[in-house]
């Protein structure tokens, strides 16, 4: 209090000086804007005051969601639901929704005789690749959609890994490959792990670690500990093992025989996404490395080949500012340079070649393999399904699942001209794929994962009624992990993610609270499942496997009601 009083007295005593300094600063800025700079005509005509335009433009996105109606989702209530669920607080509303749903929408049918909560099955599992040697059983139908280490900070990936381990959430690596951060919860036996590079502790490192822990926190202590033991650019690719007080990372040069025979129980269920850049499974020439792929799959449950993504029809883009030494190590690329993945997957020049590559991966991994697409045309899906059916008839391997992303799918970095301009929305794309797979008697063989603007439990239920076996959620999990939707994710430009989630900036990253956010991500996942069961009870359905289109009604913006969803889509899609 005395210090505050002294500062205030100093300001009062020299107030004339501060006013004079401010006046001179404004005069100098006026002269610079009016007579020196020649980049902005606005500042020449309106020096100083014209800068308010750039200030407001900068603040527009971060503040928009607080002072304007929600325009991307149906209502701000949906966004609020995510944040409340992440905090694990009661998710009830009073009086009415903030923004009534006045447009076209699906309505969930309630049962004449509803169920009590305890009558709904606790089993929400989904089985992928039942014909593979190692099928994957996802504990819930919720999958955290593909988000790459690199696009997200290492700390954010670790938070997702924690959430995946503790809430049984399935994690998709994204095209950035499997990294040490995905294995954040791994508890290896460092005395019997030939597949690891292990750095033993030293007396000095122990002392530094204890000092960091005592005076600061665990994160600072680990940072110092790595620096003492390694002092190299890729030191953050090593994880700290609390049991042995050593650092470790996967030694990808170790022989395949030394890798775990089964996926370690101390890591989350992970889906490995393979993109056109083949990151993480490419050799020095950028070609597919089958041996490296087999090693990666010792930690992953199944593989998703990324053919297309809703908001990013071309290859993935990572700004050079995000390509740190760690990311370059994981992906096998050059540090500090922009990474623009090829538009076309290298082993999918034709549908036949894609399906042959799927079979190759199935044989290499002995695990489920599928691919991710965007649907814009029913005829192309018909052609795809017919070719898959022909392979099935010949006794050949077929994909275990297909992931569809809508034209509304999110991305941190994508061309504006492609966002929401390419690809059908999730319900339309899902209906077409489900219909075509049934047409060729493939529906029981191939699971469908659907993603795109799925946020709340009712979104999940509606999507599964439309035919999805599982759903992928990206933005909901981003928000549950601390994202404030400031739209500064890309790494291109001067702004970076203000919460340290989608950036490689060391200072911003240091502010991200891994354990806290990991708990909240897990809370969102658990509350999604809990509230889905509430909806199932109202629908009179005991298990998610019983969901189907007959449980939905559709109301269009004109007020027309369709109790038969098939009739609505046949009329709408002209099929």
Residue, then its C-alpha position, 0 to 999 in steps of 0.5 A: x500500500x505504501x509503495x502504491x502511495x509513493x508511485x501515485x505521489x510521484x505521478x502527481x508531482x510530475x504530472x506536467x512532465x507526463x502530459x508534456x511527454x504524451x503531447x510530444x509523442x502525439x505530435x511526433x506520431x502525427x508528423x510520422x503518419x502525415x509526412x513520413x510513412x507511405x504505406x497507409x493512405x488512411x493515416x496520411x488523411x487522418x494521422x494518429x486518430x486513423x490508428x484507432x481503425x487498426x486497433x479496433x480491427x485487431x480487437x474485433x476477433x478476440x472480443x467478437x464472441x463476447x459482444x455479438x450473437x453466435x453466427x457459426x453455431x446455432x446458438x451461443x448456448x452450444x459454445x457455453x455448454x462446452x465450457x461449462x462441461x469442461x469445468x464439470x459444472x451443472x449444465x442447465x439453462x434458465x427461462x430460454x435459450x439465448x438464440x432460438x433455433x429458427x432455421x432448418x434443423x433436425x428434431x429428436x423424437x421422444x418416446x411415449x414411455x421414456x427410460x430411467x437413467x439406470x436403464x440405459x446401457x453403460x456400454x458405448x463402445x464401437x469396434x473397428x476392423x473386426x476381421x483384423x488380427x488386432x481389432x480396435x475397440x473404442x470405449x466411446x463413439x467420441x474421437x478427438x479429430x485430427x489435430x497435429x503436433x506442430x499445429x498445436x503446441x506440445x503442451x496442448x498435445x500432452x493435455x489431450x494425451x492426459x485426457x485420453x488416458x484418464x477419460x478413455x478418449x480416442x485421439x487422432x494424431x493428425x498428419x503431424x505424425x506420432x510424437x513424444x507428446x502423444x506418449x506423454x503418459x507412457x510409463x516404460x520400464x527404463x531398465x528393459x526398453x531397448x526401443x527407447x533412447x534413455x538419458x540417465x540422470x546426473x547429480x548436477x541434474x538432480x540438484x537443478x531439478x530440486x531447485x527448480x521444483x522448490x522455487x518455481x514449479x514442476x514444468x520449470x524444473x523439467x525444462x532445466x533438467x532437460x537443458x542440463x542433461x541434453x542442451x540440444x535443439x531437440x531436447x523437448x522431444x524427450x520425456x521425463x520418467x518419474x520412476x527412474x529420473x531419466x529422460x527418454x524418447x522412442x529410438x526409431x532406429x531400434x530393431x522392430x523386434x525390440x518394440x512393444x508386442x502390444x500397445x502399452x496400457x499407459x497411453x491413450x488409444x491413438x489413431x495414426x493419421x497418414x497424410x500426403x506428406x507421409x510425416x513420421x513414416x517417410x524415408x530420407x527421400x520422402x517415400x513411404x517407409x514400411x518398417x518405420x510404419x510398423x514401428x509407429x503402429x506398435x503405439x497406435x490402434x488403427x490408421x486413417x489415410x487423409x485423402x481430403x479434409x473439409x476446410x483444407x481440400x489441398x495438402x496441410x499447411x504449417x507455417x515455418x514459424x511453427x516448424x521448430x527443431x522438434x517438429x522437424x525431427x518428428x516429421x523428417x523435414x527441414x527446420x524453419x521452413x513452411x511445410x505445404x503437403x502435396x495436394x494428392x496422396x502419393x499412393x492414391x492416383x486412382x481408387x484402385x491404387x488407394x484400396x491396394x495401399x489400404x490392404x498393404x497397411x492392413x497387412x503391415x500393421x494387422x490393424x484396422x485401416x481406413x481413409x478420410x474423404x469429403x463428399x461433393x457428389x453422389x456419383x463419385x461415392x457410388x463409384x467408390x462403393x462399387x469398387x470396394x464391393x468388387x474387392x470384397x467379392x474377390x476376397x480381397x481386403x477392404x477398408x475397415x472404416x471411412x471418415x467423412x468431413x464436411x465442408x464446414x470442417x475446421x482448420x487452423x490454416x486453410x485457403x479462404x476460397x475453399x472454406x465452406x465452398x467445397x464439400x457437402x455438410x455433414x448430414x448430407x454427406x453422411x446420408x449419401x455414404x450410408x446409402x451407397x454402402x447399404x446399396x452394395x451390402x458393405x454397411x456391416x463391413x465398414x464403419x463410418x466416422x463423421x465430423x464437422x460442426x459437432x459440439x454438444x450431445x444432441x449433435x452427436x446423437x443426431x449424427x449417429x441417427x443419420x448413420x455414423x458409428x462414431x463422431x470426430x470432434x475438433x473445435x469442441x475439444x479445442x474449446x474444452x482445452x482452453x481455446x477462446x476462438x481468437x482465430x490466431x492459430x495459423x502461425x502466418x502473420x504477427x499474431x499468435x494463439x493468446x492461450x498457448x494452445x495453437x502456437x510454438x511460441x515459447x513464452x505463450x506455450x509456457x502459460x499453458x497449464x497441461x494438467x489443468x487443461x487435460x482434466x477439463x478436456x476429459x470432463x468435456x468428453x465424460x459429460x458428452x457421454x453422460x448427456x448422450x445417455x440422458x437423451x437416449x433415455x428420453x428417446x426410449x433407446x437403451x444403447x447407441x447401436x439402436x440409433x437410426x433415422x426413424x428417430x429423427x424429424x426434420x423441420x425446414x426454415x419454411x416450417x414444413x415437417x418431415x417425419x420420414x427422413x428418407x423422404x426428405x433427403x430423396x426430395x432434397x438430393x434428387x436421388 
